[in-house]
Amino acid sequence: MSNRSLGTVGEQVAFSYLVQHGYTVVAKNIRIGGVEIDLIVKKGQNIHIVEVKKRTSSLFGGFEEAIDRRKMRRLMRAASVLVAQYSQCTVQIDVIFISTNFPLQHLQNIEIS
């Protein structure tokens, strides 16, 4: 299975998980501020930029290595654009990790210094 196919499967799993947990999907696979965003969801007064990472093995690093500073800076750039669009909401960055060996992990409001 190609990386793109794995990513699509991961995004579908994350989409289902978020809907089951009361999130409303605002957008999928959208570019904001020059950054591709996997999912944008809303729950209450919070807008969540969701980065989905799917791993079939730890050969290329685990979840800790999945979001580096460069990727986080890009996500933060997209968040700043959304803050202007959704001024009445709090915008945060979440990451959903999906692995064939471990249960889905949803990390909310992450920050990488």
Secondary structure by P-SEA (a helix, b strand, c coil): ccaaaaaaaaaaaaaaaaaaacccccccccccccccccbbbbcccbbbbbbbbbbcccccccccccccaaaaaaaaaaaaaaaaaccccccbbbbbbbbccccbbbbcccccc
